[in-house]
Amino acid sequence: MGAMDGIQGMVAGYLASPNGQEAIRKFLSSPQGKDAIDSYLSTPGGQQMARLLLLRALDGLNIPDEVKGQIRTALAEAGT
């Protein structure tokens, strides 16, 4: 278990670094990355994660509260 913890820590550290974040950005914007995202979002777990991320991002948007409420309602209904 100790070796796995060490590897996971190294991976987490790399992903948190500027180089790791750039690597992630490049992958996600590539055709393979887009395919991976589409594949993940077609799963129930991927759809649930997308709803959670959208709800979180919604709080930071500069749009009327009424519109935010409508989006929250639509996301909640889509999750049932």
C-alpha positions in Angstrom: 0.0 0.0 0.0 2.8 2.4 0.8 4.2 2.3 -2.8 0.7 3.1 -4.2 0.3 6.1 -1.8 3.7 7.4 -3.0 2.7 7.0 -6.7 -0.7 8.6 -6.1 1.0 11.5 -4.3 3.5 12.0 -7.2 0.7 11.9 -9.8 -1.4 14.3 -7.7 1.6 16.6 -7.4 2.2 16.6 -11.1 -1.5 17.2 -11.9 -1.4 20.2 -9.5 1.7 21.7 -11.2 1.6 24.1 -14.1 3.1 21.5 -16.4 0.5 18.9 -15.3 -2.3 21.4 -15.8 -1.0 22.2 -19.2 -0.8 18.5 -20.1 -4.4 18.1 -19.0 -5.6 21.1 -21.0 -3.8 19.9 -24.1 -5.3 16.4 -23.7 -8.9 17.6 -23.1 -8.7 19.9 -26.2 -7.4 17.1 -28.4 -9.7 14.8 -30.5 -8.8 11.9 -28.1 -9.6 14.1 -25.1 -12.9 15.2 -26.5 -13.8 11.6 -27.3 -12.9 10.6 -23.7 -15.1 13.4 -22.3 -18.0 12.4 -24.6 -17.6 8.8 -23.6 -17.6 9.7 -19.9 -20.6 12.0 -20.2 -22.6 9.3 -21.8 -22.5 7.3 -18.5 -24.8 7.9 -15.5 -21.8 8.7 -13.4 -20.5 11.2 -15.9 -23.9 12.9 -16.2 -24.1 13.2 -12.4 -20.6 14.7 -12.3 -21.5 17.1 -15.1 -24.6 18.3 -13.2 -22.5 18.8 -10.0 -19.9 20.8 -12.0 -22.5 22.9 -13.7 -24.2 23.7 -10.4 -20.9 24.8 -9.0 -19.9 26.9 -12.0 -23.4 28.4 -12.0 -22.7 30.2 -8.8 -19.8 32.1 -10.4 -21.7 33.3 -13.4 -22.9 36.9 -13.7 -26.5 36.1 -14.8 -29.8 36.9 -13.1 -30.8 34.8 -10.1 -34.0 33.9 -11.9 -32.1 32.3 -14.7 -29.8 30.5 -12.3 -33.0 29.1 -10.6 -34.3 27.9 -13.9 -31.0 26.2 -14.8 -30.9 24.6 -11.3 -34.5 23.3 -11.8 -33.7 21.9 -15.2 -30.5 20.2 -13.9 -32.5 18.7 -11.0 -35.2 17.4 -13.3 -32.6 15.9 -15.6 -31.1 14.0 -12.7 -34.3 12.2 -11.8 
